[in-house]
Amino acid sequence: MLDRIKHLLIGPPLPTQQLGERRLNKLRALAAFSPDALSSIAYANQEIYLGLVVAGSAGLALSLPIGLAIATLLVIVALSYFQTIHGYPSGGGSYIVARSNLGTLPGLIAATALLIDYVLTAAVSLTAGVAAIASAFPALWPHRVLLAVVLLGIITVLNLRGLRETGTVMAVPVYLFLLTFFATLILGSLKLFAEGPGSLASAAPPPAQTLTAFLVMHTFAAGCTALTGIEAISNGVPAFYPPEAKNAGRTLLVMAVLMGLLFVGSVGLTQTLAVVAAPEETILSALARSILGRGPAYLLVQVATMLILAVAANTSFGGFPRVAALLAADGFLPRQFTGLGDRLVFANGIFALSAATAFLIVVFGGDTHALVPLFAVGAFLAFTLSQTGMVIHWRREQGGHWRLKLLANGGGAVVTGVALTIIGVSKFAEGAWITFAVIPITVAIFLKIHAHYQEVRKELSLRGLPPSIKPFPQPRIVVPISGVHRGMVDAIAFAQSVSKDVTAVYIEMEPGSGERIRETWKHWWPNVPLVILPSPYRSLVGPLLDFLDQTDREHNDGQIATVVLPEFVPAKWWHGLLHNQSGWLIKVALLYNRRRLGFQRAIIDVPYHLRR
Amino acid sequence: MLDRIKHLLIGPPLPTQQLGERRLNKLRALAAFSPDALSSIAYANQEIYLGLVVAGSAGLALSLPIGLAIATLLVIVALSYFQTIHGYPSGGGSYIVARSNLGTLPGLIAATALLIDYVLTAAVSLTAGVAAIASAFPALWPHRVLLAVVLLGIITVLNLRGLRETGTVMAVPVYLFLLTFFATLILGSLKLFAEGPGSLASAAPPPAQTLTAFLVMHTFAAGCTALTGIEAISNGVPAFYPPEAKNAGRTLLVMAVLMGLLFVGSVGLTQTLAVVAAPEETILSALARSILGRGPAYLLVQVATMLILAVAANTSFGGFPRVAALLAADGFLPRQFTGLGDRLVFANGIFALSAATAFLIVVFGGDTHALVPLFAVGAFLAFTLSQTGMVIHWRREQGGHWRLKLLANGGGAVVTGVALTIIGVSKFAEGAWITFAVIPITVAIFLKIHAHYQEVRKELSLRGLPPSIKPFPQPRIVVPISGVHRGMVDAIAFAQSVSKDVTAVYIEMEPGSGERIRETWKHWWPNVPLVILPSPYRSLVGPLLDFLDQTDREHNDGQIATVVLPEFVPAKWWHGLLHNQSGWLIKVALLYNRRRLGFQRAIIDVPYHLRR
């Protein structure tokens, strides 16, 4: 039943040998890895607008210069990651690059930053996507949290189905967005050409603050979110068709060019057309509305924006589980994250990402602007560590043009490092501190887990054991019985089949009942000694545990007695309520006892199956 | 830790031999068994008032006649139960009497009616008690549900401590109530003597309905709740000091006289002093206020009323668990209800009663008046069946004065039967239907449970087995291994100690890993064959179950293989999260498989205890 629901949702299981086949061509890979990067313009634009509009028209006049600065940053970072792809064709995420070049600790910091970044990408993209559609349909505005969580659920299920299906589903919205948005930008340019620039001075609200250097820095920091997602391809190189690195590198360059055009084009048009947003509306919505009016074309743009942002959340579902699996393979996360699910995806990683994202969406009330400070820190920390790692990599590896490649990555490291500092300082109080606090805690947990696995590995080593391992002597067996009936027959027969030393034990809850039991017992099992234990306090497990401990001491043979538990298996689940759960009580007691004594007995469950 | 909290709440465990000693003297027994009966006047008065006030002063003028009719009923029922106590000195509740004289089905109907009655006694007493105190402190009125549930919790804990402690705690409020209430009635009589009767015509609100025969019947039916609780002593005869029946019978008569005086006195004074209630106030509170004013004496009466009603709920805690234990001993309820807890009380019955009562209080919003229709039906159905059973009993047993005794019980049966009909008809739509619906459903469940126990008993019988039961042949043992490490050593050694036929099985989740395992395996356990099972769909349990089924078929020896599960026992609970829960998965799968195949394999857990 559960299996069927599962198959309906995520499809039938796939054999492991299909793993190599689940590759993506470039068009599909662009759709799978670029949406975060492309759609970043939605919230980056919004952040620049919100950052500058408080300074009125004088502030908004700085939109384009700030946009161009960020675009320059984009070029540098893209070239830097182009080098990374060729340096690490097997998939060089920030974690691998930082770890292998800078050491374990920087690697773990990069990994943590990256995981946080993936969660925030999903959260920010979903909330921004819902904001885009709620700009067009204001009735949805109060239900943004619910809508974002529902979208998250849909994406989670699609990802559990596997990457290629995901690629197909996701390709349509990506190309729809590119098409409609470029068309809007072209129409906007024509409008600008025909009508001339608008007047910011008359359109902008009166300034609430004066324009300071800090305000500009602050806006630049928030706008840097435009770059988030650019690293996704370098993480997913093995998903491309061979030659993987070459195909991935080309896809990265195409993506960077598209990002730059969209970003600079939209920021530029917003400023020159003097667009300002209504309350409960995003600036991109205002831009599209001013160019296209309120007709179906505008609605199509908003739907496309929502869809690509939803798809952007999907980028995280590609990246997060992979990084978690890498960490788990190195022993920094529970082993379960390495397990490929039925559909050859890292199902546990997908679940973890989905849960964390839902948590953030709910806690931050579905507000993109509140999430952005947390977001930018993680992304730029990972960028900086990864680029710095690549610098070390090229110095060590050398090879053709290595100085040029080192320069590219060095430039990336410096500019992302500077951007990180600006973001950290200007956004600290607004939420960046959360990311700064979570990173060391997470790294400490990683190290703790790793230490545990190391210890267990040492403990489990067979080194030092004698060359041939001897079997134990036959176990002493104790069978707690509840009476003389058919349910005991199999248990005693099994106990006798595995040992000559079998003792039955009856806990006498009701004084005198033991003697009656002994009479019938003698008749059926004359060879099995029966010990009757009084239980003045009507406890089942107390006298049994005492007896076990006492006989272990008396025998003093280095062995602990094994317990055989006769267990009723009812035919219907509700029948289980009608039988004293003695077996269950004894099992729990032996477990609890083990915690006290530092050992646990072997327990043999011998089922007796009730036919009705 | 849990043990300590438990001891603090309910006291240390008591040995079974103290069971005989937990008896009550008459003063304590009156306090333990009478509060429900005595305190009934609180809600019976209220029901009579609410029933008649809608017909204005003409209605209220009928209070005393109706009160006298109910008092007559009380005398008949009390004499009837006096006979029951002497006919069944070992504790003759309605269930035992109806079952042994009328047969199983009437017995079960009586038992169900009784159980429902106990639950409703608790619910009605608690809500009425809270209403009494909220009449004096109107700020508490909106919090009646919460207050009632908190009181219920306190009473539950006291009962888990055991009956004698309960008797002591409860005696004070009972005698306080008797003292303060009789004092009030005496003062009221003096006032009546001094000032003369009041004028109902001027005090009563204008009539909303005309006075009809149905309205009178309806009020009589609701007022019959005054009798509830009168049967408690007949159920608890064994708790008295010997001679039990004589002591219990005398206590019953004392109780009936006190009930009659309180009831007729308060109804009579209410009518003759022309007392009417304010909104959010009970009529008893209005009576006390009109006699005592608003001073401390009035407050003391309200507190005493609240306390005795809380104590009345306690009567149910004496009765319900006993009836449940009787039913369980006869196989109509799960056996767990017969188990005496640490403190020699039927703890499971106490829990069940407490849960059901809390449910009713919450669902009916803590409103006594809404609960009364459900209440009266259960009580009078149990009365009628019990008295009818006694008629049969005397005819069968005969003995001294049997005709007189038969007449007493016959009279009881007739009047309670008539009252039941009146209640059922006039209160049907108001909630009596719920009780009528619940009774057959509950009886059906009792019969179903009984049938199951009968079948199991038959199935468990050793009759027909050969006189000497042979042990099984040595089991074939299969050990699923996760690798070659220290955790396997004990499991293999144990398996070898109990059987010569041991096979290790490795599920190859990652193609090729099996061969590496085989190499090391050969080195350490050359004598234990290792089977490597490919798992193309990365399922752990699928290939294992297939292998077990297949080898069972191949051996065709009538045996099913036993599984030895090596189990990691981590040193700290959170370490459990860091290991693949393979053992757990396999256990669940074997259980699930059993449901499909109709059998379950014996499972041997061999723990390996991680030191850190």
Interface residues (C-beta under 8 A of the other chain):
Chain A: P13 L14 P15 T16 Q17 P334 R335 Q336 G339 L340 G341 D342 I449 H452 Y453 E455 V456 E459 L460 S461 L462 L465 I469 K470 P471 F472 P473 Q474 P475 V484 H485 R486 G487 V489 D490 I492 A493 F494 Q496 S497 V498 S499 M509 E510 P511 W524 W525 P536 Y537 R538 S539 V569 H575 L577 L578 H579 N580 R594 G598 F599 Q600 R601 A602 I603 I604 D605 V606 P607 H609 L610 R611 R612
Chain B: P13 L14 P15 T16 Q17 P334 R335 Q336 G339 L340 G341 D342 I449 H452 Y453 E455 V456 E459 L460 S461 L462 L465 I469 K470 P471 F472 P473 Q474 P475 V484 H485 R486 G487 V489 D490 I492 A493 F494 Q496 S497 V498 S499 M509 E510 P511 W524 W525 P536 Y537 R538 S539 V569 H575 L577 L578 H579 N580 R594 G598 F599 Q600 R601 A602 I603 I604 D605 V606 P607 H609 L610 R611 R612
